[in-house]
Structure formats: structure tokens, C-alpha cells
Amino acid sequence: MRKIFVFCVAVLFLLPMSVNAEEKQNPRISNISSSSVVISWVADEKCTGAVHYGVSTDALNLTETDNSRRENCVMRIELKGLTPDTAYYFETVSGNIVDSNSGSYYTFRTAEISEEISIPSHLLVGQVLLDNGENADGTMVYVTVEHDERNSTALSCMVFNGYWCVDLANLKHEDGTAFTEWEINDTLYIEIEGGEYGYKNITTFITILGEGETYQNCTTPTGFKALPKPAAPQIKADAEEYNRILIIVFCIVLCMIMIMVYLLRKDNLR
């Protein structure tokens, strides 16, 4: 009887701890400049968000927050006052969920301060609607341009009153230098992340509205409706099922221990 009791106690302590699903929010980095950057992602639920960041993984001592609690669960935080040509590390917080990229932290590097050159403003605009025709406000739009098989870093804009707008003059190379070589008919990649509203991407080309019109009138037809939200990864559902099984096993083992204790006490009284 004592051996059975010892076995039950051993099983109880050897049970693995409850497993949490990998709570990665897959933050997007966009609008990189020499002094600022935009971090955006989609939370699992409507909540407040934050970014903890710094120049070392051991000192994420700076924080910016997003207290909007948008219905579509999209987070957007702009980090300002950054040092040029500097590597930063960060983690995101959605409510009580912290995403540190499995402890490796996410990273970006600010651009160098470029020479004083005049780059004309070239606006790119579009519209995003929900299935019911309402404005998809709070949706993030990411724009990337490909020229001669080289891609720019992403520009982004949050939809307001149904519309978004980015300035192609702000395009950057991966090294932070200005991406000024783009031309009409270059490939244009547009991603629309609406969180609970849906997701869609489109590949098109930089065009102009009419003959003889200048670059600042560049636009592309993006008045499409959001698609249903993609299904959640199966790994999260599997982890939740595993946790339920562990709880059941834990309860069974605990009951067995209580029975063993009762029987041992009964034997000792004889």
C-alpha cells in the first residue's frame, strides 16, 4: 500500500506543467525613419496594447501604449524620438499577453540621417470597406514597392473615414536609404489587415489617374471588401486540449492520493 502511495505522489510531481499556446502576435514594422517607426499587430481580443523597447534586450525600459481598444482588435503604436542608425529591440503586450518572440525579442534598425535632398511628394490613396459597405476604420494598410526585383520596406497607414494614404517619397531600402528609383508600372504590393474585420492582399501596379497627370496623383483601385478572418492556428487548439487532459489526470491522481492517505491511516489505527 505504501508503494502505491509513493507511486501516486511521484506521478503527481512528474506531471508536466500546463502548456500555453505560443502567443505570437506577429508584429509588423513599417514607416521606418531616422527617428521613428510604427509597430502594429492584431490582438486576440479587444484590449489595450503596449510596446516595451530599448537598445538592449536586457533593458527594454521604454514604453508606448495604444489605449484605443478597437473593435477589430488591431493595435498601432508609433515609437518616436529614436536615435538614427541604431538597433532597437522590443516586445508587444496585448492585455495580459506578452509576445517577446520566444525570448529573442523583435528588432529593427532606424535609418541614417540622409543628406538634405528634396524628394517630391507622391501620394498613393485607396479605400477599404466592410461587407456591409461601412468604412473599415481601424484597418492597417501596408504598401511595398518592387523595382528591378528589389523590394522597399513597408509603408503603412490606418484607415480613417474609409480611406488610407501613403507618400511614396517615404519609401526606404532595407539599409534605410531612400527608395527613389521606383517608376510608373512598378509592382505594388498592398496588404489590408483588418483583424476581426478580415484580411486581404493585392498585387497591382503603380498607375496614374489620367494622361499627363503627375506622380502625386498616383493611385490604385483598392475599394475591395474585407474577406472573412483566417482560421486560428491549430496549435493553439491542440494546446488547450492538452491542458484539459492534464487537468483531468491531475484530478484523478489527486483523488488516488487522498484514498491512499485514508487507507494508510485506517491501517495504522488497527
N, C-alpha and C positions, 0 to 999 in steps of 0.2 A: 504493500500500500504506500509506503514511504517512497519507493522508487517511482511509482506512478505520479505521486505529488511532485517530486523533483523534476520529472519529465515535463509536466504541465507548466511549471514555473519557467523552465528553460525555453519552452516553445513560446511562452508569452514574451520573454525578453528578446528572443531572436526574431520575432516578427518584424518585418521591415516597416519603417515609418511610412505614414501616408504620403503618397506621391502627388505633387502638384503638377498640373499640366504646364508645359513651357509657355509662360505668359509673355511671349514676344509680341510687341505691338508694331514691329517693322516700321520704325520712324523714317520719314523721308527728309532729306536735306536739300534745300533749294535756296535760290536767291543769295548765293554766296557773294560777299563783297569783302573789302579790306577791313570793315568794321562791324559787319552784321551777317546774320544768317537766319533762315526760317526752318524750324523743326516742326513737322506735322505728322499726325498718325491718327488711327481710328481706335477708340477705346471699346471695351466690351459692353459698356453700359454708359448711360448719361451720368457724367460726373465732372469734377474739376480735374485739371491736369497741371503738371509741372515738369520742368526740365532742370535737373541738377547738373552743373557743368563746371569745368575748370581746366587748367593747363596740365594737370597731372591726374592720373587715376587714383592717387592717394589723397587728392584734395579737390573734391567736387563741391567747393564751398560757395558757389554762386547759384542762384535760383531765380527762374522766371516762371510765372504761372499763367494759366488760362482758366478763368472762372466763369466762362460763358455757359457751360452746361448745355450745349446744343442738343437739339432733339435727335440729330443724326449721329451723335457721339464722335464727331470729328474734332480733333484738337489742332490748334495752330499757335505756335509760340515763336516770337521773333527775339533773338538774342542781339542786343546792341552794345555799343561801346567796346567792341573786341579789339585786340591788338593785331595789326596787319601781319601777314605771313607767319601765323602761329598755329600750331596744332592744339585743338581742344578735344576734350573727352566729355561724354555726357551719358546720362541715363534718363529715361522718361518715367513719370509717375501718373497713373490713371486711377484716381480714388485711392485704394489701398494696394494697388498692384504696381510693383516696381519692375521695370524692364532694364536690366543692366547688360543686356546682350550676353547672358550666361556668365557674368562676372568679367567679361572682356571689355565692356563699355563700347559705345559707339564713338566715332571720331570724325572730325572734319578739319580742314585747314583753311584759314582765311586767306584772301588774295593779297598780293603785294599792292602797295600804293603805286598806281600806274602814273605814267607821265601825263601832264596836262594836255590831253588831246580832245578835240571836240568830236563827239560821236552823235550824229543826228538821231532824233527820236523816231523810232519805227514801231508804232503801236499795232498790236495784234489783239483783236477782240472777238468775243463769242458769247453765246447764250446757252444756259443749261436749264431745262425744265423737268419737272416731275411728270409721272404718268398722267396725273390729273390736270396738267397744264399750268400748275403753280410754279413759282420761281423756286429753284433748288438752292436757296440761300444757305450758306454754311458749307457748301461743297468746295473741295480743293481741286484746282485745275493745275496740272503740271505740263510744261511745254519744253520740248527738247528739239533742237535742230541738227540735222545731219548734212554735212557738206564734205564732199570728196572722201566719204567713208569715215569721217571723224565727227563724233557727237559732241555737242556742247553740254555743259552741266544744266541742270533743270532750273527753269524759272517757274514761279508759282503765283497763284492769286486765288483768294477765297471769293466765291460767287456772292455778289451783293445786288439785290433787286433783279436777280436773274442773269446778270451779266458779269463777265470777267474781262480783264485787260492786262496784258504784259507788254513791256517795252523790249523789243529785240536788241536795242542798244545795250542792254544789261547782260547779254549772253556772255558766258565765260568758258574758257578752256579748263580742263582739269587742273592745269597749273596756275589758274587764276588770272591769266591774261585775257584780254578782250577777244571775243569771238566775232570779229568784224567781217570775216570773209564770206558770210552767207549771201545767197543770191535768190532772186525770184526763181521759183520752181524747185528749190531745195526741199528735201523731205522734212516733214514736220510731224513730230510725234506728240499727241495730246492724250493725257490720261485724266479722267474725271473720277475722283474718289469722293463719293457721297456718303460713305459709311452706311447707316441704316437706309439711306435713300437708294443706294445702288452704286455700281461701278461700270465704267465703260472706257475703252481706249479707241483711238482712231489714228490712222496713218494717212496723211494728206500731203499737200504741197503748199508752200508759201505762194499766195496769189495776190493780185490787186483787184480793186473793185471795178475798174474800167480803164479804157485806153488812156494813156497819158497821165494817169494819176500817180502820185509819188508814193514812196515806200511807207510813209507814215499812215497810209490808208490800207496797209496790208491786213487782210482778214482771211478767215477760212470758215466754211459752214459748219458750225458746231451746235446747231439748235436741235440736238437729239435728246431723247428722253432717257432717263436712267434705267438700267436693267436691274433685275432682282439681285439682292445681295448674295454673293457667293456663299456656298455652304461652309460652315465652320470646319476646320481640320479635324479628321477622325481621331488624331492623337489625344485631343482634349476629352472626347467622349470615352475613349479607352481608359484614360487615367481616372476619370470619375467612376467608371465601372469597377476598376481595380480597387479604388478606395472603398467602395461599398462592400466588396468581398472581404477586404481586410477588417472592416468594422464587424462584419458577421463572424469571422474567425476569431477576432478578439473577444467578442461576447461569449462565444462557445467555450473558449479556453478559460475565460474568467469564471464562468459557471462551473466548469470542471474543477477548478481550483477551490472554489467555495465548497463544493461537495466533498472534495478530498479533505479539506480542513475539518469539515463537520464529522466525517468518518474517523479521522485521526483522533479528534477529541473524544469521540464516543469510545474508541478502542482504549484510550488512556484512562477512561473512567472505570473500565472493567477491572 
